[in-house]
Amino acid sequence: MSEDNVARFLANVSRYIGYDYGELDEIALVGALEPTDDESPDGWFDYPLAGTPPLTVSLAQAVGGSVVSVRIRGEVDPIMTARFETLLDLL
């Protein structure tokens, strides 16, 4: 996904789990992706979304690019997984 779409992705995921994503969430993301590296196990930024179910979204940039890799951890059922995959395809 493009770096420009990270906030939109997180806002949509938040809606699916009933988390009130807002301005403070976007402020927390400012500069958070700069030091990340999707090729390093320790190079990911973890962002919790306290909805139902609670999720942790891990984000990391490709070195030298603006593409952001995404991992989602939590109790996600197949329907939710399909929704997240569709979001990534669209963004």
PyMOL commands that set and color helices and strands:
alter all, ss='L'
color gray80, all
select helices_A, chain A and resi 3-17+23-29+78-90
alter helices_A, ss='H'
color red, helices_A
select strands_A, chain A and resi 45-49+55-61+68-73
alter strands_A, ss='S'
color yellow, strands_A
deselect
rebuild
show_as cartoon
